[in-house]
Amino acid sequence: MKKKLLVFIFQLTLLQFYSSFGQSGEWTWLSGDSIGGSGAVYGIQGVPSVNNHPPGGYEYIEWKDKQGNFWVHSGWIFYADLWKYNPATNEWTWVKGNGLMNQAPVYGTQGVPSITNSPGSRVSGIPTWVDTTGNLWLFGGSYANMYKNDLWKYDIATNEWTWMKGDSTGSPYGVHGTMGVPSPLNVPGGRQETSSAWTDISNNLWLFGGAGLGDIGGGGYLNDLMKYDISTNEWTWMNGSASENDTGNYGMKGVSSPANKPSARWTYSKWHDRLGNLWILGGSNNLGTLNDLWKFDVGINEWTWISGPKTFMDFGMYQGYCAFDTINIPRARFENRSAVTDNCGRFWLFGGFMNNNVPNMGFLNDLWVFDPTTLQWNWVSGTNVNAQMGSYGTKGVSSPANIIPSRGGADAWWGNDNRLYIFGGTRYPWPSYMFDLWVFTPDSNCLGYCTPQTPVVMFNRRHHICPGTCTDFTNLTLQATSYIWYFPGATPDTSTDINPQSICYNTPGTYSVTLIATNAAGSNTLTLNNYITVYPQPSPQGIIQSGDTLFANQGATTYQWYFNGNIISGATDYFYVATQSGDYNVVATDANGCEVEAVINNVIAGLTPAIYKDEGVVLFPNPVHDEFTIQNAQFTMGAAIQISIYDMLGELVVPPQTLIFKPETSIDVSDLAKGMYWLEINSGGKMYRNKFVKQ
């Protein structure tokens, strides 16, 4: 008892000391109440209001959209409603859902969006992503005590959910396939208690760990790292174990290795640095909580143990506010979903629970910042004691006396105004579900000066297109809030869309593209000169009819004929023999893949016999110098045959001649110029065509 009392007095002394240690920033209570547990104020669906708010909730599913709005869905309140918060106006909007609890998912058809689709009510630490086009994604979680592995996409513009992949029933096992090899059959096992999810620069979605099902087993902790390619709708197993409860491998601190991997765990943090590396801190499994810090290098597919111990239940190192130092480290924790990256590329961490093996778990309200370039932590606010009570102050008024209460399972966003926002979670005693919203305004005297991260401007599309083609651009820019595009020579020639669509180029040539991306820190411009190449116009096409035969202009790479708008299977020569009366067209494609079309209407078929191309007719020799011989077992000995020769443009070069067929009927072609020709034979009401080369 004396030892416990001594520790308590020491911690209280530290708290009093650090509260007077200087100004690290200030908290402001923005909205919600200080009691928690209340129901929602829905207002009118789709209409924002300062009076609206979601119900008190824990482990809300959260996103930040491209315009800087904050979104939440479901969580430990068992509703299936979707909400949006606008930090510029301090207004919540009830966007979607029916306001009822325990709603089952409505899957619809996989891959098909619908206004009636819904992921339903789901809980337990659900991973989320925002892709480069601004769509919101979520995966798995728990519904009706089942591990889920369904992947969902929400389109803000259409207000529609799409079930993209995964199972709609049961608690499915995973199918990891071969490590590093994508497959339409691959899928993570059903899981919960992971928020460690990232969108990389190539618009792939990454997912790590959690609790659930591997490829086999009865359920446990996971440490697999999976990547989902949006463009192919395929998962790839990138790292970790396909089974459950893997103990991991730390390797040497600070040294990456293909053998390294974090142990299987519940996991919640989700930072990415300016180089595109993925980071996690701590989490928990059946042995306790962790505070080990890991980095995954996407380029080499390797983990690095950066700092923190291998042991469980570590107390961390709190040496004082406003001191970046390599010896600082937050104490072990889980439910630390409040983990965001700021405009300077630094990692923020707030609160969570100390211990998953004791009642009420130990509630935290400490606020930390990590610099991934110096590998140093800075404790900037809060305490290192359990269940710190809050001091709300006056709503909307910042004060150094304001204290956000300790909590776990809260959501966090880094605002476009370069401030940290915290929403909801549960505080002591468990469960006290909150819907209070706070913002922390950092003090540069505490954190030091950094160069705010202006947008990193990137985009892509096909570089080479055909004249008259309209194309779409994919914006890969990071950290931007607004855009202006310039497309000289195109229609339209400007756009402020995130991902401009239907940009049309009619004239052959090369064209530049410029994108200016802006955020609160400033603007960056990327101009790619000669980025778009519009190929020359393909050679014009026309169709000439000779009897029943339709000839297109030669010289294209491929041809495809159509009858009355329908494709004619196998009709891929420059000519086609019409077997039916009607309208015909041919699409010719040049070496650049550019197409040109020709049309001939009101063709009357049956004017000449049908062509039997190469059927039983042999020309020998072929190529020929002066004379070739016709061989055909179908011709009757002594029968009359009529022969004609055409060049490749369909021009008649040897007028029709009638011959008596003999076992070897010879044709003199010595007067023909070198080139390729068609021999046409009419016999017994049938027409035969063979190609030959004159040398």
JOLIN-V555229 format. One record per helix or strand of 2 or more residues. SS is the DSSP state (H for helix, E for strand). FROM is the first residue (numbers start at 1). TO is the last residue. If there is no record, write none. Layout:
ss=SS from=FROM to=TO
ss=SS from=FROM to=TO
//
This chain:
ss=H from=2 to=19
ss=E from=25 to=31
ss=E from=61 to=64
ss=E from=70 to=73
ss=E from=82 to=86
ss=E from=91 to=96
ss=E from=127 to=130
ss=E from=136 to=143
ss=E from=146 to=155
ss=E from=160 to=165
ss=E from=191 to=192
ss=E from=197 to=199
ss=E from=204 to=212
ss=E from=220 to=229
ss=E from=234 to=239
ss=E from=266 to=267
ss=E from=271 to=272
ss=E from=278 to=285
ss=E from=288 to=297
ss=E from=302 to=307
ss=E from=333 to=334
ss=E from=339 to=341
ss=E from=347 to=353
ss=E from=363 to=371
ss=E from=376 to=381
ss=E from=411 to=414
ss=E from=420 to=427
ss=E from=432 to=442
ss=H from=444 to=447
ss=E from=459 to=460
ss=E from=464 to=465
ss=E from=469 to=471
ss=E from=474 to=475
ss=E from=482 to=486
ss=E from=494 to=495
ss=E from=503 to=505
ss=E from=509 to=519
ss=E from=522 to=534
ss=E from=543 to=546
ss=E from=549 to=552
ss=E from=558 to=563
ss=E from=566 to=567
ss=E from=575 to=577
ss=E from=582 to=589
ss=E from=595 to=603
ss=E from=611 to=613
ss=E from=617 to=620
ss=E from=627 to=632
ss=E from=640 to=647
ss=E from=652 to=660
ss=E from=665 to=668
ss=E from=675 to=683
ss=E from=686 to=694
//
